[in-house]
Amino acid sequence: MRILLIDDDETLIDILTRTLQEKSYAVDVATDGEQGWVYGSTYNYDLIILDWSLPKLDGISLCQRFRASGHDTPIILLTSRDGSQNKIRGLNAGADDYISKPFDVDELTARIRALLRRLNCDFLPVLSWGDLQLDPCSYQVIYQGQVLLLAAKEYRLLELFLRHAQEVLSIEDIIESLWSSMEYPSNATVRSHIRHLRKKLCLAGLPKDIIITVRGQGYCLKPLSQNEHINDNSQITSNPPEPQLDKHAQHLAALTSIWEKHHPKRQQQLAQLQQAITSLKTGSLEVSDRISAIVTAHSLAGNLGQFGLHQGSRLAKDIEQSLQNDPSQEQWQTLNLKLTELSQEISKERDITPQINQTILANSPLLLIVSDNSQLNSQLTQAATHQGIKTEITASPELAKTWLQKQQDNHQKLPQTVIVNLSFADSQNALRQESLELISELKLFVPSIPVIVIGDRDNFQDRLLVARHGGSFYLSQPVNPKQIITLSLQAIQCSSLGKKIMVVDDDIELLQVLPTLLEPWKFQLTTLDDPRQFWDVLQAVTPDLLILDIEMPHLSGIELCKVLRTHPYWRKLPVLFLSIYSDLTISNQVFASGANDLVNKPIIPQQLASRIINHLND
């Protein structure tokens, strides 16, 4: 997939191009609005990431130009400007999503995937060809339980064929999809990548002709026969893969390198701000110089936050805000004090590896492993670390309960998912009962913690027992540790934590009490009592789920839902209705409008939260 990044901040460009290329995207970079227009109107892109503050043509104007010219490429707007009004302005200009600086790069890539899924109904979360599976969320290719090690171009090539399984792709199509506009691969280069991909797939046990050459036209994926089952593992090589740095170490090393690389630029930016403040003191600050200083402070605010220097980021934002308000000559001293403090924050953090490490760790998922199998624990920990997941190991369910209680008492982070290694062979095993009790308790946490059970056998009764106690997944031995961690990541992504819920209801009392009722589930709740403001607030909030009342003044919830379903972006948004009626006619009208669910008032918090989570995970 091909992305256009339009930003003039060299540090952020370094961070994003590295991250996106690691995720197997081809990235073009434009450093001003006019150049962005040339790229965006000349080449085809799957998505555009656009900064608000740009030289020559600002991001809002560029976004409007794209939309006015009929370009429907998804656009994510980046900016240090937060607040609903700025979000509304950005989304009204035609942006599909909005993210404030500083941001977590993993959140950005998740939003990219979510945006592409929502805008393209055929954008499948997992792509497959028989037993071959490619997961865009974990960037893994698995065939019959084995992870295939592919180079970045090979991965993207396979993904392209899987996404266009019914099409013949010419070499020109492949180049346009997988290479940036600054790369000029020859036809022989493309053929070489296809040859290497075929070889690796064949070594994994797949047929030699999985990618077919269509003479004179290009290449396509071999149609999969229902009766075809490939199971030739004799060709799998036993050569061990080359050792790789885990995801955390890679991220830390890359960010530290980028911080050091751009140290001279930060000093230059501080000097520019100092010059502007000095000019303000003498009354000679020109409008153009003030605007340049605003852009510089804006850039610093975003960058420092990305590296975990939050105090420096706040100071830069304060300076930016003060300059935007056209400060008087007498205010120079206040600005100078803030700049001095900002300079000290940056200079004392010359080596910010600990801060970057702390930021990465704070955002890392936490996995609890309940198992006395040291070999399995070691394999799971290694696979989790490689994916940037922190682990905690307890040898028994009782020790797990003690650790969980300690985390709660000290207000420490709880695990987002738990793996329980469970033996069913001995029906009198007391440890089995303790494990099942632990699973039941984890289900009662608010929000509940998903549990992956690894059993020593596979039969229906065992699965039923785990399901009755609240287990989320059941895997039977032998298991692939990497697959288990991939499943853990998927469970974490389905968590309710931080999911945005928008509620539209004219009952003021309900809107006031609802955030308190749902607070334990850690949703981000936005409430609105006037349906006439619905569209603007919807686009500013970009919720993950919408809750509507049926009867409201001016516009009914049913009318709002019908409008929602006419829009290509919002037609997939889960919609849940609240109603005091249990009338069948009303129910039919609700579901005919495109609703996903109907909950009767009065609201029972546990029931409403469960219904919300179920639809978020559909």
N, C-alpha and C positions, 0 to 999 in steps of 0.2 A: 504494500500500500504506500501511496505517495502523499507526503505532507509538505505544505508550504509554510515556513516559519517567517513571519515578517516582524522584525524587532531590530532596534539599533543598539541594544545593550550586548556588548561582546561577551561579558561573563555569562549572562543568561543564555545567549546563543550557544556557548560552549556546553553548558549544562544540559540544555534541551536536545541539541543535536546528538550528544553522546547517549543520552537516555533513550531517545527515539530510535536511534540506529541500533542500540542494544535490543530494542523491542522489534527489530527487523522492519522498521519503516525506512523508506527512501526519503531524504529530507533535502529540500531546496531552501536557501536562505536569502531573504531580501532585507536590506538594512534601512530602507526608507519607504514612504508610502507610494511614491511614484514608481519605484522599482518593483514594489509589491504588486501594483496594478499591471505592470508589464508582464510579470511572471504569471499572475493569476488569470489574466485574460488571454495568455498565449498557450499555456500548458494545461493539461488536465490533472487535477488533484483530487484525492479522496477527502481531504480536509485542509482547512487553513487555520493556523494559530496566529492571531493578530494582536499586537500591542496597541494600546490606546494612544500613547504619546509617541509620535513618530515625526521625523523631519520631513519637510516638503508637503506631505499630505497626512493628516492625523488619521488614526485608526477608525474613528467614527465615520469620517467622510469617505474613507476608502471602502468601508463596509457598505455604506449607502450606495456608492458607485457600483460595487459588485452587484448588489440587488437590483438597482435600477437598470443595469445592463442585462438582466436575465440570468446571471450566474447563481445557481442554487447549491454550490459547494458548501458543506457545513463549515461554520466559522465559530471558533472559540476565541473570545476576547480576553486578553490579559491586561490587568491594570492594578496599580496600587490604590486606586480610588475605590473605597468601599461605600456602603450605604445603598438603600433601596433606590433612590432617585438616579444614581449613576448606573445601577443595574438596569433600571427601566429604560434609560436613555440608550444604553448599549444594545439591549435586546430589541428596542424599537427601531434601531438603525439596521437591524437585520441579522444580528448575531444569534447563533443557536444556543450558546452557553457562555457563561461569564465566570471567571475565576480570579480572585484577588491575590495579589502578591503580598507577602511571600506565600508560596503554595508548596505542597508536598508533590514531588514529581510522580509518585505512584498514584496519587489522586488524579493528577492530570491524565495519565495514561488510562486510568479506569474511566474517566469521563469521555476520553476519546472512544474507547470501546463501547460505552453505553450510548453515546451519540450516534455512532455508526450503526449500532443495533437498532436504535429507535427509528432512524431515518431509512433504513433498509430492512424491510421485513424478512428478507432471505439471509440476513447476516447471522448465521448460526453460531452459537457459543462454542460448539465443538464440531469440527469438520472430520468426516470419516470416509474411508473407502474400505469396506469389509472390516477386518480387524485393525486396520491402520487408523489411528486417531491423531488429529492435530488440535491442540487446545490453545487458542489465542490468548487466554488469560494467563496461563503458566508458561507459554512459549515452549511447550514440550511436544515431541512427536513420539508416540508409543505404538509399538506393534506387538501384539500378543504378550503384553506385560513387560516388554523390554523397551527402554528409552533409547531412541536413535539419536546419535550425536551428529548433527548437521551443521555445516557452516552457515553463516547468516544468509548468504545469497541462496544456498540450497533450501533453507527453511522457507524463505519468501517465495521461491520458485514452486515448491510443493504446495504452499498455501494458495498460490495463484491458480494452480491446476485444480485443487480441491474446490475452490470457490467458483470456478468456471468449468465444472465437471462435464457439462454437456456441450462445450464450445471448443472449436479449433483455434488455438492462439498462434498468430504469426510471430516471427522473431521481432517485428516492429512493435506488436502489442506487448510482448514480454519486456522489451527495453523500456517502453513508455511507462509500464507499471512498476518496474523494479529498480530502475536507475534514475538518479537525479539528472536535472538538465545540464549540470556541469560535467557529467560523465559521458563518455562517448565510446561505449563498448562496441567491438566489431561483432559481426555475425558469428565468427568463430568462437569468440568469448562466450556468447550465449550457448552455443552448442556444447562447449566444454563444460559449462555448469550443468547442463542437462545430462551430459554423459556421466559426470561425477555423482549426480543425484541418483541416476538409474543404478549405478554401481553400488552405492550405499544401501539403497532399497533392496537390491538383489541379495546383498550379503546378509541383510536382516531376515531373508526368507521370502520376500515378495517376488512376484513373477518378473522376469526380465523385460517383458513388454508392457509394464504398467503405464509407461508413458509412450504413446504411439507416435511415430513420425507419419504425418499425412503429406505425401509427396506434393511439392509445389504450393502447399498452404501453410504448414507449420506443425504444431504438436497438440495432442490432446490426451486426456486421461482415458485409459482403457475402460469401456463399459463393464460394470461388475455383474457377472452372472450370479443368479441366486444360488445355483448349485456349486459355485466355485468356492472352494475353501483351501487356502494356502497354508500349509503347515510343514514347510521344509526348513527345519532349523539346522540342518547339517552344514549349511554354508556360513553360519554365523562365525565370525572371527573371534578368537580368544584374546586378541591383543588388548591390553587394558587401555582405557582412555587416558589421555594426558591429564595430569593434575591441573585443576582449575581453582582460582581463588573463589571463595564463597561470595554471595551477593553483597553481604555487608561489607566485606573487605574491599571488593571492587568499588562499591559506592563511596566508601571512605577515602580510598586512594584517589579516585577521580576528582571528588570535590576538593580535597586538599590540594591537589595539583592545580586545579582551576583557580583556587583562592590565591595561591602563590604566583601564578602566572599574571594575574591582573592586579597585583599590588601597586605597580607604578601608576596604573590608571586611577586607582582610588586616591592616590596622593594628588594626582592631577585634578580630580574632581573636587577634593577638599580645597585645593588652591583656587579653583574657579569660584567656589562659594565664598572663599575669603576675599577675593577680588570684588565680588558683587557687594558684600557687606561693607567693605572699605569704601566703595563708591557711594553706597547709601549714606555712610557717615558724612562724606564730603558734599552730598547733595548732587552727585553727578551720575547716579545710576540710571542708565538709559533703559527704555522699555524692552528693547531687544536683549540687553544683558540680563535683565530681570527674568525674562522668559527662559533664557538659556540656563540660568541658575535654578529655576523651577524644575526644568527637565533633568538637570544634574541631581538635585535632591531627590526627585522622584525615582531616578535610577538607583541611587544609593539605598533608598528605603527598601526597594524590592530585593536588591542583591544581598544586603546584610541580613535580612530576614531569612533568605534561602540558606544561609550558612549558620543559622542559629544565633546570630547576634541581635537579639530582639530589642535590647535597650538602644543600640545604635540605630536600628530600623525606626524605632519610635522618634528618636531625635531628628533623623532625616525627614520623617513625615511632618514633624512640627515645623522645621525650617521651610519645607515645601509649602505648607499651609500658610505660614506667615508671609512668604513671598507672594503667594497668590492673592492675598488680601491687600496688596500694594502698600507695604509698610511706610510709615512716616520716617523722616530723618532721625527722629528721637529714638526710634525702636532699634537702631543698629546695635546698641550695646546688648540687648536681650538676645538678638540673633547671634551676636559674636560669642556670648557665653555658651549658647547651645552648640555652636560650631566647635568651640574649644573642647567641650565635653564629648562631642562626636569624634573629634580627632583623637582624643585620649582613648576612647572606646576601641577605635580601629587600631591605633598604634600598640596598645597593650595586648591586642589579640593577634599579633603577627603570626604566631603559630596557633591556629584554631582547631587543630585536630581533635582535642577533647570536646570542644563545643559541637563540632560536626558529628562526632561519634555519639554524643549525648542526644542530639537531635534525631539521628537515625534510630538509636535505640528506643527513644521515647515513642517513635512512630511504628516500631516493629511489632508485629503480632506476637502474642504469647501463647505457647502451647504447653499443656500439662500432659505428661505421659505417666500413666499408672501401670507399671509393669515391673516384675522382678527378673525379666529376661535381659541380662546385661548386653548380650549380642544385639538383640532387637533394639534396645534402647540406644545403643551406640549408632546403629544404622539410621534410626529415625532422627537422632540429634544431628548427625552429619548431613542428612538430606534436608532437614529443616534449616540448619545454618546456611546451607548453600542457597536457600530461597529467602534468606533474611528474616527468619523466624526464630525468636528466642524460645528456649525450652526449659521446663522444670520437670524433674523426674522424681517420683515417689514410688517406693517398692510395693506399697499395699494401699487398698482403699482407705483404711483408717488413717494412714499417714497423709494421704491426699486430703481427707477431711480436715485434719489438723492444719495443714498448710493453707488450705482455702480460708479457714477461719482466721488464721493469722493475717492473711492478706486483707480480709475484710476489716478486722480490728484496727489495722494500721493504715487503712484507706489506701492500700496499694492496688496496683493493677491486677485484675482477675484475668484468667486465661480466656481467649476468644473461642477456643475449642479444646476438647479433652480426648485423648486416646486411651482406651482401657483394654489391656490384654487379658482375655478371659478364657478360662478352661471350663468346658461343659462335660468333659469325659466322665468325671466323678460327680454323680448326682448328689452325693452327700457333702460335697466340698463346701465348707463354711466360707471360704474366700470368695466363691462364686456368689453367694447370697450377699456378702458385703459389697461386692462390685455392683450388683444389681441395685442395692440400696443407694450407692453413690450416684449411679446413673439417674435414679428417681429424684434425688436431691438436686442434682445439677439442672434437671428439667424445671425445678421450682424456682431457680434463680431468676431475678428480674434485671435485665433480660435473661432468658434461659440460655444455657451454654450447650452447644451441640456436642454430642458424644459419638466418637467413632469406636466401635467395638471390633476387636480382632479376636475371632473365635478359633478354637482348635479343631472344629469340624463344621460341616455345612449341612444343616437340615432345617426343615420348616419350623419345627417346634422351638429350636433355639432362636431363630429369627423372631418368632412370635413373642417369646419371652422378653427379648431385648426391646422389641417395639412396644410392648405393654409397659415397660419401665421407662420409656421415653428416649431410647437410643435413636440417634439420627441415621447412622449407617452401620451396616454389619459386613465385615470382610472375613473370609475364612482363610486359614493357613493353607499353603504358603502364600505370603504376601510380598509385594514389591514396595520397599520403604518410600521410594520416590513417588509412587502412585498414592500412597497414604498421605504424604505431605501435600500433594496436589489436591487431594480430596479435602484436606484440612483448610487449604487456602480457599477453596470453593465454599466451604462451610462458613469461614470467616467473612467472606464477601456477602453472604446471605444474612449476616447479622443485622439486627434492627438499629444498632448503635450508630447515631449520627444521621439516620435516614430522614429526609425532609418530607414532612407531612403538612399539607395545606388544608385548612378547614374553613368552609364558607357556610355560615349560619347566622340568621338574624336574631338568635337567642343570645343576648349579651351575657346573661348569667352563665349559660353553658360554655361560652367561649372563655369566660374568666376561670371557670373551674376545670376545664378540660386539660390545660397544661399541667395542673397539679395531679389530676387523675392518671395521666399517662407519663408523668415524669420518671417513674422507675425504669421505663423501657428506653430512656435516653433518645427519644426522637427529637428532631429539630422541628418544633411546631410553629406554624404561622397561621394566625386566625384573622378572619375578615367577616365583618357583619354587613357590608354593603355590596351586593352582587354586581353593582354597576362598575366597581373597581376591579372586578374579577380578572379581566384580561391583562391589565397592566401588572397586577401583583403576581399573577401566574407566571408571566415571563420574567419578572424580577427574581422570583423565588426558585423557579425550575424544580418543583417538588418531585419526589419519587412516588407519591401517592396523593390522591385528592379525596377529601371527604365533603359531601354536599348535603345540605338540607333540601327537602323536596319543596316545601312552600316557603317562599320569601317574597317580600315586596319588590316590585319592579321586574325581577327576573326569577323564574323558578329554577331549582336545581336541575330539573329535567331538560329545560331549555339550554342551560349551560353545558350539560353533558352532550347534547346533540351538536352544539357548536364545536365542542372539543373534538368530537369524532370526525368532523369535516376537515381537520387540519392534519397534514401528513406527519408533522412532528409529534403532536399530542394524541394522535389516535390510539397509541398503545399505552397511554398512561392509565394505571389502575384507578378506578373510580368506585368509591364506596358511599352509599347513601345512608342517611339517618332519617328515621321517620317515626311518628307517633302512631301511624296507621299500620294495621296488619291486613288491610283490604287487598283481595286478590287483584282487583282492577288496577289499583295503585302500583302493586308489585309488577304487574305486566308492563305498565307504562315505564317504570324505572328501568327494567331490563331491556325493553325495546329501545330506550334512548342510548344504550351502549354501556350501561353500568356493569360492574363486575360483582357487586354484592350489595345487600340491603340489611341494615341492622336496626332493630326497633329500639326506640327510647322507652323507658329510661336506660341510660348506658351503664353497662357493667364493665369496668375498666379491663379486667382480665380477658373478657370475651372480645372486646373491641380490639385490644392489643394483639390477640391471637389472630383475629381476622385480618388485621393490617399486615402482620408478619407473613401470613400465608400468601397474601397477594403480592407482597414485595418479593417473595421467593419463587413465584410462579415463573 
